[in-house]
């Protein structure tokens, strides 16, 4: 799609719990971009399947996705590992991805007019959803670091789970994300690698801000 003048599109891919969501939110707030955590859409659908298995059909899902609110995407219950595991399974289904694809494209290229652009993070954003993004990032961290972050997040929500269980779950999720046949997680050649293992949130933000500002100053956006 043709880029609008002054319209900034940022695409971020990352494995689970790498810190991409936190980074994307900060960047979106700073540059006034519409932010979408695309993985949350699959988690919403997974949650629906777990709660209403008998209603889980294409017609029902299409209606839910078309009426999907940002509030639903921010539901803290969606970070549950059971929901995450189910999301990894349904995200492989062509019929599900087709329903979600249009929603993601619309958010990336047609966000509300008050925004200066869009910022999407997920697993296949840089090459499948916004292939002409102005900035492409691949955010990652060691699996142990990611497990510690997710464990702390779940404990803060009073979830009864061990670090070992979280680590095992993340390894399983990584294997699924990297090896699925449809839109697998991968780093594209034109994506900038951001390893957050030893970076503070502030340092990570400043590193990415420098990349974006350089692009803007050079007149490429």
NUGU-853458 format. One record per residue (C-alpha): residue number from 1; residue in one letter; x, z, y. Coordinates in pm, 1 decimal. Layout:
! residues N
<NUM, 'a', <X, Z, Y>>
...
END
This chain:
! residues 221
<1, 'x', <0.0, 0.0, 0.0>>
<2, 'x', <110.7, -72.1, 355.9>>
<3, 'x', <245.3, 230.2, 536.5>>
<4, 'x', <79.2, 340.6, 861.6>>
<5, 'x', <312.1, 388.7, 1157.5>>
<6, 'x', <412.2, 752.9, 1188.7>>
<7, 'x', <236.7, 836.8, 862.4>>
<8, 'x', <463.4, 1045.1, 638.9>>
<9, 'x', <420.8, 1041.8, 261.1>>
<10, 'x', <616.5, 1286.0, 47.1>>
<11, 'x', <614.6, 1272.9, -333.2>>
<12, 'x', <752.7, 1557.3, -543.6>>
<13, 'x', <793.7, 1575.3, -920.2>>
<14, 'x', <903.9, 1887.6, -1106.4>>
<15, 'x', <879.3, 2083.0, -1430.7>>
<16, 'x', <655.1, 2390.9, -1433.2>>
<17, 'x', <751.6, 2692.1, -1217.6>>
<18, 'x', <1043.6, 2518.7, -1045.3>>
<19, 'x', <920.4, 2619.3, -701.8>>
<20, 'x', <788.3, 2277.0, -602.1>>
<21, 'x', <450.8, 2414.1, -497.2>>
<22, 'x', <600.1, 2672.4, -263.3>>
<23, 'x', <833.1, 2412.8, -111.6>>
<24, 'x', <557.8, 2153.1, -74.4>>
<25, 'x', <330.6, 2400.7, 104.5>>
<26, 'x', <601.4, 2497.9, 354.9>>
<27, 'x', <694.7, 2136.1, 421.8>>
<28, 'x', <328.0, 2040.6, 458.6>>
<29, 'x', <264.4, 2321.1, 708.3>>
<30, 'x', <572.7, 2234.1, 912.9>>
<31, 'x', <500.5, 1860.0, 937.4>>
<32, 'x', <119.8, 1895.6, 936.9>>
<33, 'x', <71.8, 1709.9, 608.0>>
<34, 'x', <-224.8, 1720.9, 372.3>>
<35, 'x', <-101.8, 1903.6, 62.2>>
<36, 'x', <-221.9, 1849.4, -293.5>>
<37, 'x', <-90.8, 2019.4, -604.8>>
<38, 'x', <-195.0, 1742.3, -843.5>>
<39, 'x', <-133.3, 1951.7, -1153.1>>
<40, 'x', <-408.2, 2187.0, -1042.3>>
<41, 'x', <-662.4, 1908.6, -1095.4>>
<42, 'x', <-576.4, 1900.0, -1465.1>>
<43, 'x', <-587.9, 2279.0, -1473.5>>
<44, 'x', <-935.7, 2272.5, -1320.2>>
<45, 'x', <-1045.8, 2028.7, -1590.3>>
<46, 'x', <-876.0, 2237.2, -1859.7>>
<47, 'x', <-1054.7, 2545.3, -1732.0>>
<48, 'x', <-1386.2, 2360.4, -1747.3>>
<49, 'x', <-1316.0, 2255.6, -2104.7>>
<50, 'x', <-1234.0, 2611.6, -2206.7>>
<51, 'x', <-1542.6, 2753.0, -2036.3>>
<52, 'x', <-1791.9, 2476.0, -2113.9>>
<53, 'x', <-1672.4, 2288.2, -2423.4>>
<54, 'x', <-2018.5, 2144.2, -2493.2>>
<55, 'x', <-2041.4, 1990.6, -2143.3>>
<56, 'x', <-1695.5, 1838.1, -2160.6>>
<57, 'x', <-1782.8, 1468.8, -2132.5>>
<58, 'x', <-1682.5, 1187.0, -1896.8>>
<59, 'x', <-2002.1, 1189.4, -1690.2>>
<60, 'x', <-1982.7, 1563.5, -1628.3>>
<61, 'x', <-1612.3, 1547.0, -1539.5>>
<62, 'x', <-1653.3, 1254.1, -1302.1>>
<63, 'x', <-1912.0, 1449.5, -1106.0>>
<64, 'x', <-1688.3, 1758.7, -1096.1>>
<65, 'x', <-1383.1, 1565.3, -976.4>>
<66, 'x', <-1575.2, 1375.7, -708.7>>
<67, 'x', <-1697.7, 1709.5, -573.1>>
<68, 'x', <-1371.5, 1895.2, -621.0>>
<69, 'x', <-1298.4, 2137.5, -336.9>>
<70, 'x', <-962.0, 2272.6, -222.6>>
<71, 'x', <-1099.0, 2619.7, -290.6>>
<72, 'x', <-1134.1, 2535.5, -660.2>>
<73, 'x', <-774.5, 2411.1, -665.5>>
<74, 'x', <-656.9, 2743.3, -520.9>>
<75, 'x', <-825.9, 2954.3, -788.3>>
<76, 'x', <-561.9, 3201.5, -911.9>>
<77, 'x', <-710.5, 3196.0, -1260.7>>
<78, 'x', <-572.9, 2843.7, -1300.8>>
<79, 'x', <-215.2, 2968.8, -1350.0>>
<80, 'x', <-318.6, 3128.6, -1680.2>>
<81, 'x', <-88.8, 3004.1, -1960.4>>
<82, 'x', <-385.8, 2918.5, -2180.7>>
<83, 'x', <-518.2, 2691.6, -1907.9>>
<84, 'x', <-170.3, 2544.4, -1859.7>>
<85, 'x', <-133.0, 2465.2, -2228.4>>
<86, 'x', <-475.2, 2297.7, -2236.2>>
<87, 'x', <-390.9, 2103.9, -1918.6>>
<88, 'x', <-76.7, 1967.6, -2085.1>>
<89, 'x', <-290.5, 1836.7, -2370.7>>
<90, 'x', <-570.5, 1675.7, -2169.9>>
<91, 'x', <-328.7, 1521.9, -1919.5>>
<92, 'x', <-218.0, 1289.3, -2200.4>>
<93, 'x', <-566.9, 1142.2, -2235.5>>
<94, 'x', <-613.6, 802.0, -2069.4>>
<95, 'x', <-977.4, 861.4, -1979.1>>
<96, 'x', <-887.8, 1187.8, -1803.6>>
<97, 'x', <-594.1, 1039.7, -1614.2>>
<98, 'x', <-808.1, 747.4, -1499.7>>
<99, 'x', <-1063.8, 983.9, -1349.1>>
<100, 'x', <-797.2, 1189.4, -1175.0>>
<101, 'x', <-586.9, 893.4, -1057.4>>
<102, 'x', <-833.6, 770.6, -795.3>>
<103, 'x', <-871.3, 1119.3, -649.1>>
<104, 'x', <-493.2, 1157.4, -614.5>>
<105, 'x', <-447.7, 813.8, -456.7>>
<106, 'x', <-718.2, 884.3, -201.7>>
<107, 'x', <-556.0, 1216.8, -106.3>>
<108, 'x', <-216.1, 1049.9, -65.4>>
<109, 'x', <-323.2, 751.5, 143.7>>
<110, 'x', <-643.1, 870.1, 311.6>>
<111, 'x', <-612.9, 1238.6, 398.5>>
<112, 'x', <-830.2, 1383.2, 678.7>>
<113, 'x', <-737.8, 1229.8, 1017.2>>
<114, 'x', <-605.8, 1557.7, 1159.5>>
<115, 'x', <-299.0, 1531.4, 932.6>>
<116, 'x', <22.4, 1335.1, 997.8>>
<117, 'x', <50.4, 1229.4, 635.8>>
<118, 'x', <41.4, 1369.9, 285.5>>
<119, 'x', <253.6, 1568.0, 42.9>>
<120, 'x', <175.7, 1560.2, -328.0>>
<121, 'x', <356.6, 1738.3, -607.5>>
<122, 'x', <313.6, 1700.0, -981.6>>
<123, 'x', <475.7, 1524.5, -1277.1>>
<124, 'x', <439.3, 1150.3, -1207.7>>
<125, 'x', <393.2, 1133.5, -831.3>>
<126, 'x', <711.9, 947.9, -735.0>>
<127, 'x', <654.4, 647.6, -957.2>>
<128, 'x', <287.3, 645.1, -1053.6>>
<129, 'x', <81.0, 790.0, -768.5>>
<130, 'x', <285.3, 729.6, -450.4>>
<131, 'x', <559.6, 480.9, -550.8>>
<132, 'x', <616.4, 384.3, -184.7>>
<133, 'x', <659.2, 742.6, -63.7>>
<134, 'x', <891.6, 786.7, 235.4>>
<135, 'x', <1055.2, 1089.3, 72.5>>
<136, 'x', <1087.7, 1139.2, -303.7>>
<137, 'x', <1210.8, 1466.6, -448.6>>
<138, 'x', <1272.6, 1596.3, -799.5>>
<139, 'x', <1266.0, 1975.1, -782.8>>
<140, 'x', <1398.3, 2171.9, -1078.7>>
<141, 'x', <1563.5, 2498.4, -1188.6>>
<142, 'x', <1697.2, 2644.9, -1511.9>>
<143, 'x', <1426.5, 2725.1, -1765.4>>
<144, 'x', <1520.8, 3097.0, -1760.0>>
<145, 'x', <1488.3, 3111.1, -1382.7>>
<146, 'x', <1153.3, 2936.6, -1399.5>>
<147, 'x', <1034.2, 3172.9, -1671.5>>
<148, 'x', <1130.3, 3477.0, -1461.3>>
<149, 'x', <936.9, 3338.4, -1164.6>>
<150, 'x', <627.6, 3263.9, -1367.7>>
<151, 'x', <649.5, 3604.0, -1541.4>>
<152, 'x', <660.2, 3787.9, -1205.8>>
<153, 'x', <370.2, 3578.3, -1080.5>>
<154, 'x', <158.2, 3659.4, -1385.8>>
<155, 'x', <247.9, 4029.8, -1375.2>>
<156, 'x', <143.5, 4045.3, -1010.1>>
<157, 'x', <-196.8, 3926.2, -1128.8>>
<158, 'x', <-204.5, 4208.4, -1386.6>>
<159, 'x', <-164.8, 3970.4, -1679.8>>
<160, 'x', <-56.6, 4128.2, -2010.0>>
<161, 'x', <227.6, 3905.1, -2115.2>>
<162, 'x', <599.6, 3933.7, -2195.5>>
<163, 'x', <889.7, 3740.6, -2048.1>>
<164, 'x', <963.3, 3601.0, -2394.0>>
<165, 'x', <613.2, 3461.3, -2424.7>>
<166, 'x', <639.0, 3295.8, -2084.9>>
<167, 'x', <979.2, 3145.6, -2170.9>>
<168, 'x', <846.5, 3006.7, -2499.0>>
<169, 'x', <541.8, 2864.4, -2321.8>>
<170, 'x', <754.7, 2690.9, -2056.6>>
<171, 'x', <986.0, 2535.3, -2314.7>>
<172, 'x', <684.1, 2401.3, -2499.5>>
<173, 'x', <538.6, 2270.3, -2174.1>>
<174, 'x', <866.3, 2100.1, -2079.7>>
<175, 'x', <881.4, 1923.1, -2414.7>>
<176, 'x', <526.0, 1801.4, -2369.4>>
<177, 'x', <575.8, 1688.1, -2007.8>>
<178, 'x', <900.9, 1500.0, -2067.7>>
<179, 'x', <795.5, 1333.2, -2391.2>>
<180, 'x', <431.6, 1238.6, -2340.2>>
<181, 'x', <361.5, 866.2, -2370.7>>
<182, 'x', <143.9, 844.1, -2058.9>>
<183, 'x', <315.6, 910.8, -1723.9>>
<184, 'x', <590.0, 1146.9, -1849.4>>
<185, 'x', <788.6, 1372.7, -1619.2>>
<186, 'x', <1111.5, 1201.2, -1514.0>>
<187, 'x', <1348.3, 1174.4, -1221.1>>
<188, 'x', <1342.3, 831.1, -1059.3>>
<189, 'x', <1661.5, 675.8, -924.6>>
<190, 'x', <1538.0, 701.5, -566.4>>
<191, 'x', <1439.6, 1069.1, -591.6>>
<192, 'x', <1664.6, 1335.8, -439.1>>
<193, 'x', <1747.8, 1613.5, -685.9>>
<194, 'x', <1677.3, 1963.7, -555.5>>
<195, 'x', <1793.3, 2241.0, -789.2>>
<196, 'x', <1636.8, 2570.3, -680.1>>
<197, 'x', <1805.3, 2795.6, -939.3>>
<198, 'x', <2037.2, 2956.3, -686.2>>
<199, 'x', <1853.4, 2871.0, -364.4>>
<200, 'x', <1637.3, 3100.8, -156.5>>
<201, 'x', <1303.5, 2965.8, -37.7>>
<202, 'x', <1444.3, 2941.0, 314.3>>
<203, 'x', <1758.4, 2755.6, 205.6>>
<204, 'x', <1551.7, 2514.0, -0.3>>
<205, 'x', <1318.3, 2445.3, 291.0>>
<206, 'x', <1607.7, 2377.8, 528.9>>
<207, 'x', <1775.0, 2143.6, 278.9>>
<208, 'x', <1462.1, 1932.6, 244.1>>
<209, 'x', <1385.4, 1948.2, 617.8>>
<210, 'x', <1728.1, 1798.8, 685.2>>
<211, 'x', <1650.0, 1507.9, 451.2>>
<212, 'x', <1312.9, 1441.5, 616.6>>
<213, 'x', <1439.9, 1476.1, 974.6>>
<214, 'x', <1722.9, 1230.3, 906.6>>
<215, 'x', <1469.0, 976.8, 781.5>>
<216, 'x', <1252.9, 1026.8, 1090.6>>
<217, 'x', <1547.4, 1007.4, 1334.8>>
<218, 'x', <1667.6, 683.3, 1175.0>>
<219, 'x', <1324.9, 535.6, 1242.6>>
<220, 'x', <1239.2, 478.8, 878.2>>
<221, 'x', <899.2, 646.8, 917.5>>
END
